[in-house]
Amino acid sequence: MQRLHHVGFVVTSIAEVAVQFAESLSAAWDGRIIHDPLQMARVSFFQPATSGEPLIELVEPDGEDSPVKKFLQKGGGLHHLCFEVDSLEEQLNKCRAQRDLVVRPPTPAVAFGGRLIAWVFTKHKLLVEYLQAPKTC
Amino acid sequence: MNEAHFAKIRGIAADLFQMGREQITAETSPAQIPAWDSVQHLNLILSVEQEFGLQFEPEEIDQVRSIGRLAALVTQKVGNSR
């Protein structure tokens, strides 16, 4: 199973744009800004008006060394798609087999309760984040 | 460093960052090229993978901090004969 979880969008400051951003998309924002030191970024999620639709994630760099800092200096904007998958390991094996670039090994993400994420740069130059779906008993 | 590998990588980098080949040296790093951001870094790695027919591990991608380092890594992976 693979489900589009969210679309990532890089901005200078989440706090400065969040309210207006939410209003412009008729999305709901819960006001939480989450710092993920492993990703060197702060993130926040917006829920579209229709339930069940993919979320929108705003991302801001947490310092000069953040991987999104230079992307931001070039204007920021649309950055990545995130897919939630049943098996992150299987997905990454598939990516390697089709010669996509696995950028980082799986790491726990603060924003998703420690669930693992991995970054892939496809051979068609799309940056994709894969998120391990919650395990069901 | 294998000069042939370096020359190919320098050409790839020059095209990607839209610079003259003579401006790219072994010491050239993201700090010197504004266009060398995280996405362009991945573009560079992908292009080098395709050029040399190899795959980098995530840890190796992180190690690439200069053109010279990238060339050395390629030589390490493919040897000097290719």
Backbone of each chain as ProteinMPNN parsed JSONL, in Angstrom:
{"seq_chain_A": "MQRLHHVGFVVTSIAEVAVQFAESLSAAWDGRIIHDPLQMARVSFFQPATSGEPLIELVEPDGEDSPVKKFLQKGGGLHHLCFEVDSLEEQLNKCRAQRDLVVRPPTPAVAFGGRLIAWVFTKHKLLVEYLQAPKTC", "coords_chain_A": {"N_chain_A": [[0.87, -1.208, 0.0], [0.535, 2.175, -0.798], [0.319, 5.497, -0.012], [-0.385, 8.862, -0.677], [0.86, 11.001, 1.59], [1.654, 13.584, 2.425], [2.422, 16.853, 1.058], [5.378, 18.607, 0.728], [6.517, 21.886, 1.513], [8.706, 24.507, 1.289], [9.477, 27.205, 3.416], [10.451, 30.477, 4.676], [9.783, 31.18, 7.302], [7.7, 29.467, 9.339], [5.964, 30.333, 11.349], [5.462, 32.943, 10.607], [3.971, 32.797, 8.246], [1.948, 30.935, 8.495], [-0.818, 31.271, 9.298], [-1.987, 32.832, 7.277], [-1.348, 31.204, 5.13], [-2.835, 28.909, 5.673], [-5.41, 29.958, 5.504], [-5.496, 30.71, 2.822], [-5.661, 28.308, 1.524], [-7.889, 27.225, 2.511], [-7.461, 25.554, 4.661], [-6.933, 23.709, 7.727], [-5.126, 24.575, 10.65], [-3.254, 23.47, 13.397], [-1.564, 24.908, 14.928], [0.816, 23.851, 15.868], [4.321, 23.693, 15.792], [6.899, 21.733, 14.861], [10.049, 20.685, 15.888], [12.565, 18.982, 14.265], [15.502, 17.723, 14.939], [17.142, 15.877, 13.652], [16.498, 16.084, 10.996], [17.138, 18.645, 10.682], [15.299, 20.746, 10.619], [12.244, 22.637, 11.007], [8.842, 21.796, 11.19], [5.399, 21.876, 10.086], [1.949, 21.023, 9.969], [-0.849, 21.061, 7.747], [-4.287, 20.676, 7.425], [-6.282, 19.853, 4.75], [-9.534, 21.077, 3.657], [-11.285, 19.017, 2.949], [-11.76, 15.955, 4.445], [-9.375, 13.33, 4.825], [-7.858, 13.928, 2.668], [-4.497, 14.405, 1.355], [-2.059, 15.848, 3.559], [-0.663, 19.174, 3.942], [2.617, 20.15, 4.274], [4.535, 22.517, 5.877], [7.88, 23.567, 5.774], [10.73, 24.685, 7.47], [14.14, 25.832, 7.591], [16.335, 24.934, 10.295], [18.655, 26.173, 10.824], [21.861, 27.387, 9.593], [23.093, 25.184, 8.466], [21.137, 23.55, 7.589], [19.639, 21.224, 5.309], [17.689, 22.363, 3.687], [18.245, 25.003, 3.552], [19.72, 26.318, 1.475], [18.014, 25.748, -0.605], [15.9, 27.267, 0.104], [17.062, 29.78, -0.147], [17.058, 30.016, -2.848], [14.51, 30.566, -3.339], [12.686, 28.802, -2.248], [9.617, 26.927, -1.706], [7.664, 24.4, -3.45], [8.738, 21.202, -2.513], [8.905, 18.415, -1.825], [7.286, 15.178, -2.162], [5.467, 13.121, 0.047], [5.085, 9.747, 0.724], [3.18, 7.353, 2.394], [3.98, 4.141, 3.397], [3.504, 0.57, 3.516], [5.695, -1.097, 3.999], [8.722, 0.102, 4.655], [11.255, -0.822, 4.165], [10.898, -2.619, 2.02], [10.035, -0.825, 0.099], [12.302, 0.806, -0.23], [14.103, -1.042, -1.238], [12.903, -1.52, -3.662], [13.186, 0.997, -4.797], [15.986, 1.173, -5.031], [16.401, -0.872, -6.84], [15.269, 0.182, -9.113], [17.051, 2.092, -9.685], [16.844, 4.545, -8.392], [17.897, 7.155, -6.159], [18.769, 6.486, -2.959], [18.779, 8.613, -0.451], [19.154, 9.065, 2.291], [19.575, 6.815, 4.989], [16.9, 5.037, 6.679], [15.413, 7.005, 9.227], [14.225, 7.903, 12.504], [11.327, 9.943, 12.792], [10.465, 12.878, 14.369], [8.087, 14.241, 13.995], [6.268, 12.296, 13.341], [5.788, 10.641, 15.467], [8.091, 9.147, 15.898], [8.143, 7.255, 13.927], [9.707, 5.646, 11.122], [11.361, 7.404, 8.504], [12.471, 7.859, 5.122], [14.582, 9.274, 2.624], [14.323, 9.714, -0.865], [15.689, 10.293, -4.034], [14.401, 10.429, -7.076], [15.142, 8.914, -10.282], [13.995, 10.517, -12.07], [14.235, 12.902, -10.974], [12.669, 13.707, -8.795], [12.048, 14.559, -5.488], [11.38, 12.46, -2.914], [9.793, 11.54, 0.047], [9.572, 8.783, 2.119], [7.373, 7.268, 4.331], [7.072, 5.139, 7.015], [4.221, 3.219, 7.507], [1.932, 3.052, 10.309], [2.337, 0.229, 12.434], [0.123, -2.476, 12.364], [-1.589, -4.518, 14.659]], "CA_chain_A": [[0.0, 0.0, 0.0], [1.273, 3.429, -0.849], [-0.677, 6.562, 0.03], [0.22, 10.18, -0.584], [0.635, 11.455, 2.962], [1.673, 15.04, 2.418], [3.262, 17.584, 0.113], [6.252, 19.488, 1.505], [6.685, 23.216, 0.918], [9.708, 25.175, 2.124], [9.276, 28.638, 3.652], [11.443, 31.087, 5.569], [9.326, 31.109, 8.696], [6.35, 28.907, 9.44], [5.152, 31.178, 12.226], [5.083, 34.18, 9.907], [3.068, 32.599, 7.095], [1.015, 29.819, 8.695], [-2.245, 31.634, 9.343], [-2.374, 33.252, 5.924], [-1.224, 30.027, 4.27], [-4.003, 28.063, 5.947], [-6.602, 30.63, 4.969], [-5.458, 30.723, 1.356], [-5.988, 26.977, 1.028], [-9.034, 26.747, 3.303], [-6.952, 24.411, 5.421], [-6.915, 23.892, 9.183], [-3.795, 24.501, 11.262], [-3.408, 23.326, 14.839], [-0.637, 25.8, 15.614], [2.039, 23.179, 16.341], [5.527, 23.703, 14.955], [7.686, 20.634, 15.427], [11.462, 20.723, 15.525], [13.214, 17.688, 14.087], [16.933, 18.01, 14.829], [17.787, 14.969, 12.695], [16.241, 16.646, 9.662], [17.592, 20.048, 10.749], [14.177, 21.543, 10.125], [10.993, 22.698, 11.766], [7.747, 21.477, 10.271], [4.045, 22.042, 10.595], [1.041, 20.37, 9.024], [-2.113, 21.715, 7.478], [-5.29, 19.723, 6.994], [-7.22, 20.432, 3.783], [-10.932, 21.131, 4.093], [-11.897, 17.7, 2.766], [-11.009, 15.008, 5.288], [-8.807, 12.215, 4.083], [-6.941, 14.428, 1.641], [-3.133, 14.543, 1.857], [-1.742, 17.056, 4.303], [0.373, 20.046, 3.397], [3.629, 20.363, 5.31], [5.475, 23.623, 5.712], [9.202, 23.223, 6.301], [11.689, 25.786, 7.531], [15.445, 25.376, 8.079], [16.569, 25.277, 11.697], [19.969, 26.813, 10.945], [22.607, 27.566, 8.349], [23.523, 23.888, 7.919], [19.973, 22.762, 7.193], [19.627, 20.881, 3.88], [16.745, 23.188, 2.92], [18.625, 26.419, 3.632], [20.049, 26.849, 0.149], [16.795, 25.64, -1.405], [15.137, 28.447, 0.487], [17.72, 30.963, -0.709], [16.692, 30.08, -4.259], [13.092, 30.881, -3.428], [11.836, 27.862, -1.498], [8.461, 26.447, -2.458], [7.393, 22.957, -3.507], [10.017, 20.556, -2.212], [8.865, 16.963, -1.896], [6.066, 14.433, -1.884], [5.684, 12.066, 1.039], [4.182, 8.609, 0.629], [3.175, 6.419, 3.52], [4.068, 2.797, 2.81], [3.379, -0.533, 4.48], [7.028, -1.567, 4.361], [9.734, 1.049, 4.188], [12.377, -1.613, 3.65], [10.551, -3.102, 0.673], [9.973, 0.336, -0.798], [13.661, 1.25, -0.541], [14.68, -2.057, -2.125], [12.327, -1.26, -4.987], [13.822, 2.227, -5.299], [17.364, 0.86, -5.445], [16.327, -1.724, -8.034], [14.96, 1.005, -10.282], [18.154, 3.058, -9.801], [16.621, 5.808, -7.699], [18.949, 7.43, -5.187], [18.345, 6.517, -1.555], [19.617, 9.71, 0.015], [19.461, 8.86, 3.711], [18.969, 5.592, 5.515], [15.725, 5.362, 7.503], [15.636, 7.624, 10.528], [12.95, 8.195, 13.172], [10.876, 11.316, 12.602], [9.761, 13.424, 15.525], [6.742, 14.672, 13.601], [5.399, 11.131, 13.145], [5.872, 9.771, 16.632], [9.249, 8.26, 15.825], [8.082, 6.332, 12.779], [10.856, 5.849, 10.247], [11.238, 8.018, 7.181], [13.677, 7.806, 4.296], [14.505, 10.2, 1.49], [14.728, 9.147, -2.156], [15.695, 11.208, -5.176], [14.165, 9.49, -8.173], [15.939, 9.186, -11.48], [13.299, 11.586, -12.779], [14.567, 14.112, -10.223], [11.638, 14.057, -7.831], [12.438, 14.24, -4.122], [10.277, 11.741, -2.275], [9.976, 11.061, 1.42], [8.743, 7.618, 2.406], [7.041, 7.185, 5.746], [6.572, 3.82, 7.421], [2.875, 3.26, 8.065], [1.89, 2.463, 11.651], [2.184, -1.222, 12.43], [-1.158, -2.924, 12.896], [-1.418, -5.789, 15.365]], "C_chain_A": [[0.894, 1.242, 0.0], [0.244, 4.547, -0.933], [0.035, 7.899, 0.122], [-0.142, 10.771, 0.769], [0.622, 12.978, 3.033], [2.564, 15.572, 1.3], [4.068, 18.582, 0.927], [6.56, 20.774, 0.761], [7.611, 24.01, 1.849], [9.449, 26.679, 2.198], [10.351, 29.163, 4.599], [11.047, 30.914, 7.039], [7.893, 30.606, 8.724], [5.446, 29.832, 10.245], [4.643, 32.418, 11.491], [4.027, 33.967, 8.845], [1.909, 31.648, 7.375], [-0.457, 30.21, 8.611], [-2.744, 31.996, 7.949], [-2.352, 32.061, 4.961], [-2.442, 29.133, 4.436], [-5.259, 28.672, 5.322], [-6.651, 30.548, 3.448], [-5.863, 29.382, 0.766], [-7.227, 26.404, 1.715], [-8.656, 25.509, 4.094], [-6.973, 24.741, 6.911], [-5.489, 23.718, 9.688], [-3.954, 24.433, 12.766], [-2.399, 24.148, 15.64], [0.665, 25.155, 16.068], [3.151, 23.306, 15.304], [6.504, 22.743, 15.615], [9.126, 20.74, 14.951], [12.004, 19.31, 15.433], [14.715, 17.921, 13.901], [17.653, 17.09, 13.838], [17.614, 15.469, 11.256], [16.727, 18.085, 9.549], [16.527, 20.984, 10.196], [13.075, 21.612, 11.172], [9.862, 22.496, 10.765], [6.402, 21.699, 10.946], [3.087, 21.533, 9.519], [-0.305, 21.073, 8.948], [-3.074, 20.693, 6.879], [-6.228, 20.39, 5.99], [-8.663, 20.288, 4.264], [-11.617, 19.768, 3.979], [-11.101, 16.671, 3.551], [-10.515, 13.848, 4.426], [-7.865, 12.65, 2.972], [-5.522, 14.504, 2.217], [-2.929, 15.886, 2.56], [-0.785, 17.932, 3.497], [1.339, 20.317, 4.539], [4.435, 21.613, 4.954], [6.773, 23.248, 6.423], [10.04, 24.483, 6.359], [13.026, 25.258, 8.055], [15.613, 25.762, 9.54], [17.937, 25.911, 11.917], [20.651, 26.849, 9.599], [22.975, 26.24, 7.682], [22.348, 23.029, 7.453], [20.009, 22.459, 5.692], [18.675, 21.749, 3.055], [17.127, 24.664, 2.902], [18.893, 27.004, 2.248], [18.848, 26.791, -0.77], [15.926, 26.863, -1.137], [15.737, 29.713, -0.132], [17.428, 31.114, -2.198], [15.198, 30.29, -4.429], [12.178, 29.954, -2.655], [10.703, 27.332, -2.363], [8.304, 24.946, -2.406], [8.689, 22.177, -3.415], [9.955, 19.044, -2.374], [7.441, 16.438, -1.755], [6.406, 13.388, -0.828], [4.617, 10.99, 0.868], [4.326, 7.745, 1.871], [3.117, 5.011, 2.929], [4.006, 1.732, 3.897], [4.745, -1.02, 4.947], [8.069, -0.629, 3.768], [10.907, 0.293, 3.561], [12.093, -2.103, 2.23], [10.545, -1.956, -0.329], [11.386, 0.773, -1.192], [14.378, 0.236, -1.435], [14.181, -1.841, -3.555], [12.983, -0.028, -5.605], [15.229, 1.942, -5.805], [17.35, 0.067, -6.743], [16.019, -0.909, -9.286], [15.914, 2.196, -10.404], [17.795, 4.463, -9.321], [17.705, 5.944, -6.632], [18.354, 7.43, -3.778], [19.298, 7.47, -0.843], [20.067, 9.517, 1.458], [18.891, 7.509, 4.136], [17.789, 5.97, 6.413], [16.113, 5.939, 8.862], [14.277, 7.902, 11.178], [12.601, 9.675, 13.033], [10.039, 11.768, 13.789], [8.308, 13.727, 15.177], [5.754, 13.517, 13.478], [5.561, 10.13, 14.284], [7.013, 8.782, 16.578], [9.197, 7.244, 14.709], [9.215, 6.676, 11.813], [10.469, 6.539, 8.944], [12.556, 7.82, 6.443], [13.459, 8.723, 3.094], [15.061, 9.537, 0.243], [14.666, 10.244, -3.205], [15.546, 10.33, -6.399], [15.01, 9.862, -9.383], [15.247, 10.219, -12.371], [13.364, 12.897, -11.999], [13.416, 14.627, -9.355], [12.131, 13.652, -6.449], [11.229, 13.657, -3.405], [10.683, 11.331, -0.866], [9.056, 9.847, 1.574], [8.59, 7.484, 3.908], [6.478, 5.798, 6.05], [5.183, 3.978, 8.044], [2.886, 2.661, 9.469], [1.688, 0.954, 11.549], [0.821, -1.553, 13.017], [-0.953, -4.288, 13.525], [-2.247, -6.88, 14.743]], "O_chain_A": [[1.885, 1.314, 0.727], [-0.607, 4.547, -1.823], [0.963, 8.053, 0.916], [-1.315, 11.012, 1.056], [-0.28, 13.585, 3.612], [3.344, 14.84, 0.69], [3.504, 19.325, 1.731], [6.827, 20.772, -0.441], [7.333, 24.163, 3.038], [9.232, 27.338, 1.181], [11.066, 28.392, 5.238], [11.862, 30.554, 7.888], [6.987, 31.248, 8.194], [4.302, 30.082, 9.865], [3.527, 32.879, 11.731], [3.252, 34.881, 8.566], [0.979, 31.561, 6.573], [-1.243, 29.553, 7.929], [-3.791, 31.524, 7.506], [-3.218, 31.928, 4.096], [-3.013, 28.657, 3.454], [-6.058, 27.978, 4.694], [-7.713, 30.343, 2.861], [-6.353, 29.32, -0.361], [-7.57, 25.238, 1.521], [-9.42, 24.548, 4.187], [-7.024, 25.907, 7.3], [-4.747, 22.848, 9.232], [-4.689, 25.225, 13.357], [-2.378, 24.097, 16.87], [1.535, 25.843, 16.602], [2.952, 23.063, 14.114], [6.886, 22.917, 16.772], [9.387, 20.869, 13.755], [11.921, 18.535, 16.385], [15.149, 18.283, 12.808], [18.661, 17.482, 13.25], [18.494, 15.286, 10.414], [16.73, 18.67, 8.466], [16.815, 21.889, 9.413], [12.983, 20.784, 12.078], [9.927, 22.973, 9.632], [6.276, 21.708, 12.17], [3.374, 21.602, 8.324], [-0.821, 21.599, 9.934], [-2.729, 19.949, 5.961], [-6.894, 21.371, 6.319], [-8.967, 19.491, 5.152], [-12.439, 19.413, 4.824], [-9.896, 16.529, 3.344], [-11.148, 13.45, 3.449], [-7.153, 11.825, 2.4], [-5.356, 14.649, 3.428], [-3.531, 16.9, 2.209], [-0.186, 17.495, 2.515], [0.924, 20.673, 5.642], [4.953, 21.729, 3.844], [6.763, 22.69, 7.52], [10.061, 25.265, 5.408], [13.049, 24.338, 8.873], [15.1, 26.791, 9.979], [18.336, 26.158, 13.055], [20.101, 26.403, 8.592], [23.148, 26.186, 6.465], [22.543, 21.911, 6.977], [20.363, 23.325, 4.893], [18.844, 21.857, 1.84], [16.424, 25.484, 2.312], [18.359, 28.056, 1.894], [18.666, 27.665, -1.618], [15.301, 27.412, -2.044], [15.012, 30.601, -0.581], [17.537, 32.21, -2.748], [14.678, 30.2, -5.541], [11.014, 30.282, -2.428], [10.806, 27.292, -3.589], [8.741, 24.291, -1.46], [9.635, 22.452, -4.152], [10.841, 18.449, -2.987], [6.533, 17.134, -1.303], [7.507, 12.838, -0.818], [3.418, 11.271, 0.866], [5.429, 7.449, 2.331], [2.293, 4.732, 2.058], [4.402, 1.961, 5.04], [4.941, -1.319, 6.125], [8.269, -0.574, 2.554], [11.473, 0.723, 2.556], [12.949, -2.01, 1.349], [10.996, -2.106, -1.464], [11.638, 1.077, -2.358], [15.173, 0.62, -2.293], [14.935, -1.962, -4.521], [13.298, -0.015, -6.795], [15.619, 2.409, -6.875], [18.17, 0.294, -7.633], [16.449, -1.259, -10.385], [15.641, 3.166, -11.111], [18.367, 5.45, -9.782], [18.348, 4.964, -6.256], [17.529, 8.283, -3.45], [20.476, 7.166, -0.66], [21.222, 9.775, 1.799], [17.82, 7.117, 3.671], [17.697, 7.114, 6.858], [17.007, 5.438, 9.545], [13.288, 8.114, 10.476], [13.467, 10.544, 13.142], [9.05, 11.136, 14.16], [7.408, 13.49, 15.983], [4.542, 13.729, 13.506], [5.479, 8.92, 14.078], [6.921, 7.694, 17.146], [10.121, 6.445, 14.56], [9.627, 7.831, 11.698], [9.408, 6.291, 8.37], [13.61, 7.639, 7.052], [12.34, 8.921, 2.619], [16.109, 8.892, 0.271], [13.713, 11.021, -3.258], [16.453, 9.568, -6.733], [15.522, 10.977, -9.487], [15.848, 10.733, -13.314], [12.663, 13.861, -12.305], [13.224, 15.834, -9.209], [12.583, 12.523, -6.258], [10.182, 14.298, -3.309], [11.787, 10.835, -0.639], [7.886, 9.899, 1.193], [9.562, 7.576, 4.658], [5.524, 5.349, 5.413], [4.99, 4.758, 8.977], [3.755, 1.85, 9.787], [0.959, 0.47, 10.683], [0.412, -0.988, 14.032], [-0.226, -5.122, 12.986], [-2.223, -8.018, 15.212]]}, "seq_chain_B": "MNEAHFAKIRGIAADLFQMGREQITAETSPAQIPAWDSVQHLNLILSVEQEFGLQFEPEEIDQVRSIGRLAALVTQKVGNSR", "coords_chain_B": {"N_chain_B": [[44.199, 10.647, -7.36], [42.146, 9.715, -10.058], [42.629, 11.056, -13.14], [41.04, 11.022, -15.41], [38.537, 10.311, -14.441], [38.081, 12.501, -12.797], [37.987, 14.533, -14.71], [35.672, 13.924, -16.158], [33.72, 14.17, -14.187], [34.064, 16.801, -13.501], [33.131, 17.983, -15.832], [30.433, 17.231, -15.744], [29.625, 18.577, -13.428], [30.098, 21.211, -14.183], [28.223, 21.573, -16.218], [25.885, 21.176, -14.772], [25.925, 23.173, -12.769], [26.151, 25.317, -14.325], [28.603, 26.567, -15.098], [31.95, 27.495, -16.111], [34.2, 24.919, -17.113], [36.792, 25.311, -16.272], [36.499, 26.641, -13.946], [35.91, 24.828, -12.069], [37.407, 22.977, -9.61], [39.332, 20.456, -7.861], [38.952, 21.159, -5.248], [36.582, 22.456, -5.222], [33.513, 23.19, -3.725], [30.246, 22.991, -2.075], [30.182, 25.334, -0.605], [31.315, 27.22, -2.182], [29.77, 27.507, -4.375], [26.822, 28.902, -5.031], [24.642, 27.733, -6.298], [24.811, 25.088, -5.687], [22.944, 23.389, -4.002], [20.965, 21.319, -1.74], [19.29, 19.814, -3.394], [20.483, 20.053, -5.914], [22.834, 18.821, -5.289], [22.0, 16.181, -5.114], [21.218, 15.842, -7.745], [23.711, 15.993, -8.938], [24.977, 13.724, -7.867], [23.307, 11.722, -8.892], [23.692, 12.05, -11.643], [26.392, 11.403, -11.859], [26.324, 8.77, -11.015], [24.873, 7.643, -13.145], [26.607, 8.191, -15.257], [28.869, 6.66, -14.643], [27.841, 4.201, -14.121], [27.286, 3.202, -11.515], [26.305, 2.777, -8.023], [25.717, 4.816, -5.248], [25.997, 4.56, -1.706], [23.838, 5.756, 0.944], [25.441, 6.822, 3.015], [27.776, 7.402, 1.685], [26.966, 9.384, -0.055], [26.604, 11.452, 1.689], [29.22, 11.934, 2.367], [30.336, 13.318, 0.327], [31.852, 16.188, -0.129], [33.177, 17.775, -1.792], [34.284, 18.313, -5.181], [36.584, 16.929, -5.763], [36.565, 14.966, -3.773], [34.345, 13.524, -4.552], [35.238, 12.532, -6.996], [37.324, 10.918, -6.099], [35.91, 9.021, -4.697], [34.477, 7.808, -6.72], [36.568, 6.634, -8.161], [37.429, 4.854, -6.256], [35.288, 3.126, -6.21], [34.966, 2.17, -8.829], [37.48, 1.54, -9.661], [40.689, 1.943, -11.298], [40.744, 1.204, -13.896], [38.57, 1.772, -15.421]], "CA_chain_B": [[42.902, 10.816, -8.045], [42.159, 9.365, -11.472], [42.366, 12.311, -13.854], [39.93, 10.828, -16.359], [37.305, 10.378, -13.647], [37.906, 13.887, -12.379], [37.609, 15.341, -15.881], [34.249, 13.65, -16.481], [32.895, 14.727, -13.112], [34.149, 18.251, -13.631], [32.222, 18.339, -16.919], [29.051, 17.081, -15.238], [29.382, 19.663, -12.471], [30.066, 22.476, -14.926], [26.914, 21.634, -16.886], [24.829, 21.262, -13.768], [25.972, 24.464, -12.08], [26.246, 26.336, -15.381], [29.866, 27.27, -14.91], [33.007, 27.022, -16.981], [34.933, 23.777, -16.547], [38.023, 25.79, -15.64], [36.158, 27.17, -12.62], [35.693, 23.684, -11.17], [38.652, 22.304, -9.224], [39.117, 19.371, -6.894], [38.529, 21.752, -3.979], [35.272, 23.103, -5.359], [32.569, 22.63, -2.756], [28.995, 23.75, -2.016], [30.395, 26.654, -0.004], [31.77, 28.156, -3.208], [28.809, 27.572, -5.489], [25.468, 29.119, -4.484], [23.665, 26.828, -6.921], [25.023, 23.723, -5.18], [22.128, 23.166, -2.81], [20.746, 19.893, -1.448], [18.675, 19.149, -4.557], [21.512, 19.972, -6.954], [23.777, 17.8, -4.816], [21.445, 14.898, -5.527], [21.315, 15.822, -9.207], [25.113, 15.7, -9.25], [25.227, 12.325, -7.529], [22.552, 10.904, -9.848], [24.359, 12.15, -12.945], [27.647, 10.65, -11.779], [25.929, 7.347, -10.998], [24.484, 7.259, -14.511], [27.786, 8.262, -16.115], [29.829, 5.598, -14.337], [27.147, 2.929, -13.919], [27.452, 2.711, -10.14], [25.336, 3.267, -7.049], [26.289, 5.27, -3.991], [25.241, 4.342, -0.484], [23.482, 7.038, 1.571], [26.571, 7.337, 3.787], [28.743, 7.939, 0.728], [26.414, 10.644, -0.566], [26.881, 12.445, 2.736], [30.668, 12.192, 2.441], [30.781, 14.131, -0.809], [31.887, 17.6, 0.267], [33.915, 18.507, -2.813], [34.371, 17.591, -6.451], [37.701, 16.002, -5.627], [36.128, 13.838, -2.932], [33.447, 12.737, -5.393], [36.067, 11.817, -7.964], [38.054, 9.87, -5.374], [34.926, 7.986, -4.36], [34.195, 7.087, -7.969], [37.733, 5.796, -8.445], [37.413, 3.786, -5.251], [34.209, 2.181, -6.513], [35.081, 1.549, -10.15], [38.877, 1.207, -9.94], [41.355, 2.851, -12.22], [40.773, 0.684, -15.264], [37.413, 2.215, -16.207]], "C_chain_B": [[43.055, 10.465, -9.523], [41.732, 10.59, -12.286], [41.19, 12.192, -14.816], [38.59, 10.924, -15.631], [37.021, 11.823, -13.249], [37.422, 14.752, -13.535], [36.13, 15.153, -16.233], [33.346, 14.314, -15.451], [32.913, 16.256, -13.174], [33.196, 18.742, -14.728], [30.761, 18.285, -16.493], [28.696, 18.256, -14.323], [29.262, 21.006, -13.191], [28.713, 22.645, -15.625], [25.803, 21.886, -15.875], [24.764, 22.643, -13.127], [26.138, 25.632, -13.042], [27.457, 27.232, -15.162], [30.841, 26.767, -15.963], [33.759, 25.881, -16.312], [36.163, 24.243, -15.776], [37.756, 26.356, -14.244], [35.968, 26.056, -11.585], [37.047, 23.031, -10.889], [38.317, 21.178, -8.265], [38.588, 19.922, -5.566], [37.146, 22.388, -4.041], [34.239, 22.39, -4.488], [31.285, 23.457, -2.762], [29.177, 25.162, -1.454], [30.763, 27.7, -1.062], [30.763, 28.36, -4.325], [27.403, 27.725, -4.918], [24.44, 28.122, -5.034], [23.755, 25.408, -6.389], [24.263, 23.565, -3.87], [21.84, 21.665, -2.67], [20.162, 19.154, -2.644], [19.707, 19.013, -5.687], [22.594, 18.964, -6.572], [23.292, 16.427, -5.27], [21.458, 14.755, -7.051], [22.723, 15.438, -9.63], [25.404, 14.223, -9.013], [24.55, 11.404, -8.554], [23.24, 10.894, -11.213], [25.651, 11.345, -12.96], [27.354, 9.148, -11.738], [25.635, 6.865, -12.415], [25.686, 7.246, -15.434], [28.692, 7.056, -15.913], [29.168, 4.244, -14.086], [27.341, 2.358, -12.532], [26.334, 3.263, -9.244], [26.057, 3.654, -5.772], [25.384, 4.869, -2.83], [24.913, 5.701, 0.137], [24.659, 7.655, 2.335], [27.608, 7.973, 2.866], [28.252, 9.271, 0.172], [26.713, 11.777, 0.415], [28.342, 12.851, 2.782], [31.149, 13.138, 1.349], [30.694, 15.602, -0.442], [32.662, 18.448, -0.741], [33.93, 17.665, -4.093], [35.492, 16.556, -6.393], [37.324, 14.764, -4.836], [35.212, 12.919, -3.731], [34.25, 11.91, -6.392], [36.817, 10.66, -7.299], [37.13, 8.697, -5.048], [34.595, 7.147, -5.594], [35.35, 6.133, -8.279], [37.779, 4.607, -7.508], [36.399, 2.712, -5.64], [34.41, 1.476, -7.856], [36.5, 1.097, -10.463], [39.438, 2.146, -10.977], [41.26, 2.429, -13.679], [39.637, 1.224, -16.122], [37.388, 3.722, -16.402]], "O_chain_B": [[44.017, 10.893, -10.161], [40.617, 11.092, -12.136], [40.436, 13.146, -15.01], [37.639, 11.529, -16.126], [35.893, 12.305, -13.347], [36.551, 15.604, -13.36], [35.432, 16.112, -16.562], [32.341, 14.938, -15.793], [31.901, 16.911, -12.929], [32.542, 19.774, -14.581], [29.962, 19.16, -16.829], [27.62, 18.846, -14.428], [28.42, 21.833, -12.842], [28.134, 23.731, -15.618], [24.907, 22.701, -16.097], [23.685, 23.211, -12.962], [26.251, 26.785, -12.627], [27.357, 28.455, -15.057], [30.602, 25.754, -16.62], [33.935, 25.873, -15.093], [36.534, 23.654, -14.761], [38.684, 26.529, -13.454], [35.877, 26.314, -10.385], [37.74, 22.591, -11.806], [37.157, 20.976, -7.905], [37.864, 19.233, -4.847], [36.606, 22.809, -3.018], [34.113, 21.166, -4.512], [31.238, 24.515, -3.389], [28.418, 26.072, -1.788], [30.553, 28.897, -0.87], [30.894, 29.284, -5.127], [26.852, 26.768, -4.376], [23.503, 27.724, -4.342], [22.852, 24.605, -6.624], [24.842, 23.6, -2.784], [22.406, 20.848, -3.396], [20.5, 17.995, -2.883], [19.786, 17.97, -6.335], [23.196, 18.332, -7.44], [24.077, 15.611, -5.753], [21.684, 13.664, -7.574], [22.91, 14.657, -10.563], [26.004, 13.555, -9.856], [25.147, 10.434, -9.021], [23.353, 9.848, -11.853], [25.97, 10.685, -13.949], [28.063, 8.356, -12.358], [26.098, 5.801, -12.827], [25.783, 6.383, -16.307], [29.219, 6.495, -16.874], [29.858, 3.25, -13.863], [27.54, 1.152, -12.381], [25.534, 4.1, -9.663], [26.904, 2.912, -5.275], [24.16, 4.845, -2.961], [25.615, 6.683, -0.106], [24.851, 8.871, 2.305], [28.243, 8.964, 3.227], [29.048, 10.185, -0.044], [27.03, 12.899, 0.021], [28.674, 13.967, 3.182], [32.243, 13.694, 1.439], [29.615, 16.193, -0.441], [32.793, 19.662, -0.584], [33.628, 16.472, -4.079], [35.357, 15.448, -6.911], [37.714, 13.649, -5.184], [35.284, 11.696, -3.61], [33.97, 10.73, -6.602], [36.93, 9.571, -7.86], [37.529, 7.535, -5.119], [34.452, 5.927, -5.509], [35.132, 4.97, -8.618], [38.123, 3.495, -7.908], [36.633, 1.523, -5.42], [34.057, 0.304, -7.997], [36.715, 0.354, -11.42], [38.745, 3.034, -11.473], [41.636, 3.175, -14.583], [39.685, 1.168, -17.351], [36.476, 4.247, -17.042]]}, "name": "protein", "num_of_chains": 2, "seq": "MQRLHHVGFVVTSIAEVAVQFAESLSAAWDGRIIHDPLQMARVSFFQPATSGEPLIELVEPDGEDSPVKKFLQKGGGLHHLCFEVDSLEEQLNKCRAQRDLVVRPPTPAVAFGGRLIAWVFTKHKLLVEYLQAPKTCMNEAHFAKIRGIAADLFQMGREQITAETSPAQIPAWDSVQHLNLILSVEQEFGLQFEPEEIDQVRSIGRLAALVTQKVGNSR"}
